[in-house]
Amino acid sequence: MHSKKNEKKLNSFDGLVYSTNPDAQLNLDEENMQETLVPKLQDLRVQLDKKQRGGKAVTLITGFIGADDDLKDLGKMLKTKCGVGGTVKDGEILIQGDFRQKIMDLLIIEGFKVKRIGG
């Protein structure tokens, strides 16, 4: 039995084991291969968002370029430092509440370039 994780790796080659075709190309999963830029090359945006959240405010961090695992680690660090919940999805970090200034300060300390969007 293969786990789902192993099946995904096997499927990334579309079943191709060997080919004599010189034009054969492997369809590799590009998302897993994206390298995370060093913090000083990242250009993150921090904003307050209330849309479709029942009037509750969240701090939204966008613009991260890199692997999903690195984004999740950054999200976890920000949630821990702010002492609140949040989520990481679709390349964005959502932190519950208005923590724009605190998050900007934390990201600057980590070496990221940060811009505040909106009020």
Residue pairs with C-beta under 8 A, 6 or more apart in sequence:
2 10
8 29
12 26
12 27
12 28
12 29
13 26
13 27
13 28
14 26
14 27
16 24
16 26
31 68
32 67
34 65
34 66
34 67
35 66
35 67
36 65
36 66
36 67
36 70
37 65
37 66
38 111
39 110
39 111
39 112
40 111
40 112
40 113
41 113
42 63
42 64
42 65
42 66
42 112
42 113
43 63
43 113
43 115
44 61
44 62
44 63
44 64
44 107
44 112
44 113
44 114
44 115
45 61
45 62
45 63
45 114
45 115
45 116
45 117
46 59
46 60
46 61
46 100
46 103
46 104
46 107
46 114
46 115
46 116
46 117
47 59
47 60
47 62
47 100
47 116
47 117
47 118
48 57
48 58
48 59
48 60
48 98
48 100
48 118
48 119
49 57
49 58
49 59
49 60
49 94
50 56
50 57
50 58
56 96
57 97
57 98
58 86
58 94
58 95
58 96
58 97
59 94
59 95
59 96
59 97
59 98
59 99
59 100
59 103
60 92
60 93
60 94
61 75
61 78
61 92
61 93
61 94
61 95
61 103
61 107
62 91
62 92
62 93
64 70
64 71
64 74
64 91
64 92
64 93
71 88
71 91
71 93
72 88
74 93
74 110
75 86
75 87
75 88
75 93
75 95
76 88
77 106
78 86
78 93
78 95
78 103
78 106
78 107
79 85
79 86
79 95
81 102
81 106
82 95
82 97
82 99
82 102
82 103
84 95
84 96
84 97
84 99
85 96
86 93
86 94
86 95
86 96
87 93
87 94
88 94
95 103
100 116
104 114
104 116
107 114
108 114
